Amino acid sequence: MRTCMLQTHSAVNQDLFRLTLPNHTKYADRHGYDMVHLHRTYDEVWWGWESLVLGLLTSHDAVLTIGSDVLFTDMETPLCYFDDETHGVFVQEEGLGYPCVNFDLVLWTRNGAQQVIERLRETRPAYVNHRFGSQTGMTMLAKDPAMRNLIKVYPPQTMQGAPFCSYAGSWKPGVFALHFLGMSNEKKYEGCKKFLETGEIDWRRR
């Protein structure tokens, strides 16, 4: 399965991008995945990603969208572990409890991704003015029972652990990835740096 990891970043998290890139590169090299890095403005990060994913799926079987605030903690598990060859999009349940599904760790496959994106575009009037853009629309679809045959939602900690201050202890060794979301870029940088250097997480309120 030819797979690509698509990392989109902006000037506001350039330092974080440089910090976590070796971790992402190590994982991609371990499994023979292609990597694409796209530098965009902060606003563009939230819009227009659909065309990028669909474009990559013309030459790849799967695309993992990943952000700079994500670290792989399990280098051995390949992305095909999450692909059940039935659904088109694979997301983490933890994200559904927040305003939006964060695209920083979503697996898109040829087997239905285009149908999900087409549906997302159809529902755009319902979320077009939301600050998180189409990520909010994805949340709507992921919660829609009619989309269960296209969007696979994994239980907490299956794909990622997120060290929210209100979820202290929600990460544990062995989870696939660690995601420092819901905090400032400065705190994300501090959290990623500490974990890379010590393997520890600071659970203080951020």
Secondary structure, 3 states (H helix, E strand, C coil): CCEEEEEEECHHHHHHHHHHHHHHHHHHHHHCCEEEEEECCHHHHHCCHHHHHHHHCCCCCEEEEECCCEEECCCCCCHHHCCCCCCCEEEEHHHHHCCCCCCCEEEEECCCHHHHHHHHHHCHHHCCCCCCCHHHHHHHHHCCHHHCCCEEEECCCCCCECCCHHHCCCCCCCCCEEECCCCCHHHHHHHHHHHHHHCCCCCCCC
